[in-house]
Amino acid sequence: MPKVTILPSQAWRRAKRAFSTRRVRWEDAVGLADPMSPVVSGDLVLARVETLGSHKRLQLECGRPSQLYPGDLIVAACADRYAPDQFEGVAELGRRGADLLAGGGIIGRMRHRNARISAPTRVVPLGLMTDAGGEVINVARYGLARRERPRGLPAVAVVGASMNAGKTTAAASLVHGLSRGGHAVAAIKATGTGACGDFTSYVDAGAQFVADFTDAGMASTYRLALPRIEAGLDSLLGHAAEAGADIAIVELADGLLQRETAALLRAAHVRDAFATFVFAAPDAMAAAGGCAMLRALGIEPAVLTGTVSLSPLGAAEAEAATRLPVTGREALADPAFAGELFARAVSAATGPRQGALSAGGGLAA
């Protein structure tokens, strides 16, 4: 066990606590271990902001973005991150400092950076936060109690060709449409990096139950073992059912080629959790390639959507290439269309899977 320094609460209580740590019971944190001690994804880190870079704000526990200043103390989780549009990094701390990899509060070592993004905000790790027994505190300690996957709760998976393909917009639109139609909707983010943006989008859309992988005790799902992610998904679905949801909309992060997303979709246990799939793509080529990949796995998307829907020409190309109608956010948020998807999901959960939905509701020819 690493050497621990007992830290007076007033020495760190003024620290800005990140969204990734929102489930932590703070009275447990009484000490600091050497920041160079071995770390595990999800370990809590007390750090001082050194220089500002790409992330100039930190998403707090409550979801509010807080402006960062050099010298600020923050509490975040040391974890991995996968974001082709921003950073790829690993759960490591260095003697010369570390990187703020995500605004939701993920600290680690950057390995790759998108050339369009500025360098990461640099922080100085002051220590790993420990409990009274000297054990390093990990967010996994505060995850929701494990649950088995429920029977009878239809679930719709929202997957995409890439980051920023329009998955969250599609998921939130469906949540809104279903909620307006009188359904008790659960909105779940099953994979990704801890952040409040998607979470609050689901809340704003009217979901009765909202949770993400941080509620299952994971600060990030990148580089985690597949059984751990599967168990988290099952547990969140179980809690959704207990909360009275009659349908779950589940978003998987990033794109079909991302390691964990690809592995989850190849796993029969995961595919069987979903009654139907919604696929978001940024353009026609991504739509064509993504649908081909899904079909090779035995997955026929019920809905093709995403930022490709913003372009009439792009949508026409996508429809010709995939033989699926492209559906925009307005249609997804329409109670009639969302209700048709609900009926399809219920039917698919108990019988054979069906064809694609048309933008006007009903099955496409």
C-alpha positions in Angstrom: 0.0 0.0 0.0 1.4 3.4 -0.9 2.4 5.9 1.8 -0.5 8.1 2.6 -0.6 11.7 3.9 -3.7 12.6 5.9 -5.0 15.8 4.3 -7.2 18.3 6.2 -10.5 18.7 4.4 -10.1 22.4 4.0 -7.0 21.8 2.0 -9.0 20.3 -0.9 -12.7 21.0 -0.3 -12.3 24.1 -2.5 -11.2 22.0 -5.4 -13.4 21.8 -8.4 -14.9 18.3 -8.5 -15.5 16.9 -12.0 -18.6 15.2 -13.4 -16.7 12.0 -13.7 -16.5 11.9 -9.9 -20.2 12.8 -9.3 -21.1 9.6 -7.4 -18.2 9.7 -4.9 -19.1 10.0 -1.2 -16.7 12.8 -0.3 -16.5 12.1 3.4 -14.6 9.0 2.5 -11.7 11.1 1.1 -9.2 11.8 3.9 -5.7 11.3 2.5 -3.4 11.5 -0.4 -1.1 8.8 -1.8 2.0 9.5 -3.9 0.8 10.4 -7.4 3.4 8.2 -8.9 1.8 5.1 -7.2 0.4 2.6 -9.7 -3.0 3.8 -11.0 -6.1 2.0 -12.2 -8.7 3.5 -14.5 -11.1 5.4 -12.3 -8.7 6.3 -9.5 -9.4 9.8 -8.0 -6.6 12.4 -8.5 -6.2 15.7 -6.8 -4.4 18.0 -9.3 -3.4 21.6 -9.8 -4.0 23.3 -13.1 -0.7 24.4 -14.6 -1.3 25.7 -18.1 -4.6 26.0 -20.0 -5.0 24.3 -23.3 -7.9 22.7 -25.3 -10.2 22.3 -22.3 -10.6 25.7 -20.6 -13.6 24.6 -18.6 -14.3 21.7 -16.3 -17.7 20.1 -16.1 -18.6 20.0 -12.4 -20.5 17.3 -10.5 -23.7 19.2 -11.1 -23.0 19.5 -14.9 -22.2 23.2 -14.9 -19.1 24.1 -16.8 -16.6 26.0 -14.6 -13.9 28.2 -16.1 -10.4 27.0 -15.2 -7.5 29.1 -14.1 -3.9 28.3 -13.6 -3.5 27.3 -10.0 -7.0 25.8 -9.6 -7.3 22.6 -7.7 -9.4 19.9 -9.4 -10.5 16.4 -8.5 -10.9 14.1 -11.5 -10.5 10.5 -12.5 -7.4 9.1 -14.0 -8.7 7.1 -17.0 -8.2 6.4 -20.7 -9.9 8.4 -23.5 -10.7 7.6 -27.1 -11.8 10.6 -29.2 -10.6 10.8 -32.8 -11.8 14.4 -33.0 -9.8 15.3 -29.9 -7.4 13.1 -27.9 -6.4 9.5 -27.3 -4.8 9.0 -24.0 -4.1 6.4 -21.3 -4.6 6.3 -17.5 -1.0 7.3 -16.5 0.4 10.1 -14.4 3.9 11.5 -15.0 6.4 13.2 -12.7 6.4 16.2 -15.0 2.6 16.4 -15.0 -0.4 15.0 -16.8 -3.0 16.0 -19.3 -6.7 16.9 -18.9 -8.0 14.6 -21.6 -11.7 15.4 -21.3 -13.8 18.3 -19.9 -15.9 15.9 -17.9 -12.8 15.3 -15.7 -10.4 12.7 -17.2 -6.7 12.9 -16.4 -4.0 10.8 -18.1 -1.2 10.9 -20.6 -2.1 12.0 -24.1 -0.8 9.7 -26.8 -2.4 11.2 -29.9 -4.0 14.5 -30.8 -6.2 15.6 -33.7 -4.2 18.3 -35.6 -7.2 20.7 -35.5 -7.2 20.6 -31.7 -4.8 22.6 -29.5 -2.6 20.9 -26.9 -4.3 19.6 -23.8 -4.6 21.6 -20.5 -1.7 20.5 -18.3 -2.1 19.6 -14.7 0.2 18.7 -11.8 -1.0 15.6 -9.9 -0.7 16.2 -6.2 -1.8 12.8 -5.1 -4.3 9.9 -5.4 -7.1 10.4 -3.0 -7.5 7.7 -0.3 -9.9 6.6 2.4 -9.2 6.3 6.1 -7.7 2.9 5.5 -5.2 4.2 3.0 -6.9 2.6 0.0 -7.0 4.7 -3.2 -10.6 5.7 -4.0 -11.9 4.5 -7.3 -15.2 5.6 -8.9 -16.1 1.9 -9.2 -16.7 1.8 -5.5 -19.8 4.0 -5.9 -21.4 2.4 -8.9 -25.1 1.4 -8.8 -25.7 -2.0 -7.3 -25.3 -4.8 -9.9 -28.4 -5.9 -11.6 -29.2 -8.7 -14.2 -30.5 -7.7 -17.6 -34.3 -7.4 -17.2 -36.8 -9.4 -19.3 -39.5 -7.6 -21.1 -37.8 -4.2 -21.4 -37.5 -3.4 -25.2 -34.2 -1.6 -25.9 -33.2 0.4 -29.0 -29.4 0.8 -29.7 -28.2 4.0 -31.3 -24.9 3.5 -33.0 -22.9 5.6 -35.4 -20.3 5.6 -38.1 -18.0 7.9 -36.1 -17.7 10.5 -33.4 -20.0 13.5 -34.0 -22.2 11.5 -36.5 -25.4 12.6 -34.8 -26.0 9.8 -32.3 -26.9 11.9 -29.3 -29.2 14.1 -31.3 -30.9 11.0 -32.7 -31.2 9.4 -29.2 -32.5 12.6 -27.6 -35.0 13.2 -30.4 -36.4 9.6 -29.9 -36.5 10.1 -26.2 -38.5 13.3 -26.7 -40.9 11.7 -29.2 -41.5 8.7 -27.0 -42.0 10.9 -23.9 -44.5 13.1 -25.8 -46.3 9.9 -26.8 -46.8 9.0 -23.1 -44.0 6.4 -22.7 -41.8 6.1 -19.7 -38.4 6.3 -21.4 -35.0 5.3 -20.1 -32.0 7.0 -21.8 -28.7 5.3 -21.3 -25.1 6.1 -22.5 -23.5 2.7 -22.3 -19.9 3.5 -23.4 -17.6 6.5 -23.8 -15.8 9.0 -21.6 -17.4 10.6 -18.6 -19.0 13.9 -19.5 -22.3 15.7 -18.8 -23.3 16.8 -22.3 -25.1 13.6 -23.4 -26.5 13.0 -20.0 -28.2 16.5 -19.8 -29.4 16.2 -23.4 -31.4 13.1 -22.3 -32.7 14.9 -19.2 -33.8 17.9 -21.3 -35.5 15.5 -23.8 -37.8 14.2 -21.1 -36.4 10.8 -20.1 -37.8 9.4 -16.9 -34.6 7.5 -16.1 -31.2 8.8 -17.2 -27.9 7.0 -16.6 -24.5 6.4 -18.1 -21.5 4.2 -17.6 -20.3 6.4 -14.8 -23.4 5.3 -12.8 -22.1 1.7 -13.4 -18.7 2.7 -11.8 -16.7 3.4 -15.0 -15.1 6.8 -15.6 -14.3 5.7 -19.2 -15.0 2.5 -21.0 -12.0 2.8 -23.3 -9.6 -0.2 -22.9 -11.8 -1.8 -20.3 -12.5 -5.6 -20.5 -15.6 -6.4 -22.5 -17.3 -8.4 -19.7 -17.0 -5.3 -17.5 -18.8 -3.1 -20.0 -21.4 -5.8 -20.7 -22.1 -6.1 -17.0 -22.5 -2.4 -16.8 -25.0 -2.3 -19.6 -27.0 -5.1 -18.1 -27.1 -3.4 -14.8 -28.2 0.0 -16.2 -31.0 -1.7 -18.1 -32.0 -3.5 -14.8 -32.2 -0.2 -13.0 -34.1 1.3 -15.8 -36.7 -1.4 -15.5 -36.9 -1.0 -11.8 -37.5 2.7 -12.3 -40.6 1.9 -14.4 -39.3 2.5 -17.9 -41.3 0.8 -20.7 -38.5 1.3 -23.3 -34.8 2.1 -23.2 -32.8 4.1 -25.7 -29.2 3.1 -25.4 -26.3 5.1 -27.1 -23.0 3.5 -27.9 -20.1 5.9 -28.2 -17.8 6.7 -31.1 -18.0 4.7 -34.4 -18.3 1.1 -35.6 -14.5 0.8 -35.9 -13.8 1.8 -32.3 -12.5 -1.2 -30.4 -15.1 -1.5 -27.7 -18.0 -0.6 -29.9 -16.9 -3.2 -32.5 -16.4 -5.9 -29.8 -19.8 -5.2 -28.3 -21.6 -5.4 -31.6 -19.9 -8.7 -32.3 -21.0 -10.1 -29.0 -24.3 -12.0 -29.3 -25.1 -11.3 -25.6 -25.0 -7.6 -26.4 -26.8 -7.7 -29.8 -29.6 -9.8 -28.2 -30.1 -7.0 -25.6 -31.5 -4.8 -28.4 -34.8 -5.2 -30.2 -33.8 -2.8 -33.0 -31.0 -0.5 -34.1 -30.7 3.2 -35.2 -27.7 4.1 -37.3 -26.3 7.6 -37.5 -23.9 8.7 -40.3 -22.2 12.0 -41.2 -22.4 11.4 -45.0 -23.6 8.9 -47.7 -20.3 7.0 -47.9 -20.2 6.5 -44.1 -23.9 5.4 -44.3 -23.1 2.9 -47.0 -20.1 1.4 -45.3 -21.7 1.4 -41.9 -24.8 -0.4 -43.0 -22.7 -3.0 -44.8 -20.8 -3.6 -41.6 -23.9 -3.9 -39.6 -25.6 -6.2 -42.1 -22.5 -8.4 -42.0 -23.2 -8.8 -38.3 -26.8 -9.7 -38.9 -28.0 -6.3 -37.9 -30.5 -4.5 -40.1 -31.0 -0.9 -39.0 -34.6 0.2 -38.5 -33.6 3.9 -38.9 -30.9 5.7 -40.8 -30.2 9.2 -39.5 -27.4 11.5 -38.4 -25.9 14.7 -39.8 -26.3 13.2 -43.3 -30.0 14.1 -42.9 -29.1 17.8 -43.0 -28.1 17.6 -46.7 -30.9 16.8 -49.2 -28.3 15.6 -51.7 -26.4 13.6 -49.1 -29.6 12.0 -47.9 -30.6 11.0 -51.4 -27.2 9.4 -52.0 -27.4 7.6 -48.7 -30.9 6.3 -49.4 -29.8 5.0 -52.9 -26.7 3.3 -51.4 -28.3 1.7 -48.4 -31.9 1.2 -49.6 -33.0 2.8 -46.3 -34.9 6.1 -45.9 -33.0 8.8 -44.1 -34.8 10.2 -41.1 -34.1 13.7 -39.6 -34.4 14.8 -36.0 -37.9 16.3 -36.5 -39.3 13.0 -37.6 -37.6 11.1 -34.7 -39.1 13.5 -32.2 -42.6 13.0 -33.7 -44.7 11.0 -31.3 -46.3 9.0 -34.2 -43.0 8.0 -35.6 -41.5 7.3 -32.2 -44.6 5.3 -31.3 -44.1 3.2 -34.4 -40.6 2.5 -33.4 -41.8 1.5 -29.9 -44.3 -0.9 -31.4 -41.6 -2.4 -33.6 -39.2 -2.8 -30.6 -41.9 -4.6 -28.6 -42.7 -6.9 -31.5 -39.0 -7.6 -32.2 -38.4 -8.3 -28.5 -40.8 -11.2 -28.7 -40.7 -12.2 -32.4 -38.8 -11.9 -35.7 -37.0 -8.7 -36.5 -38.6 -6.5 -39.1 -37.5 -4.2 -42.0 -36.7 -0.5 -41.8 -39.1 2.2 -40.8 -40.0 4.9 -43.2 -39.6 8.6 -42.3 -43.4 8.9 -42.3 -43.9 5.9 -39.9 -44.5 2.3 -40.8 -42.3 -0.2 -42.5 -40.4 0.8 -45.7 -41.1 -1.1 -48.8 
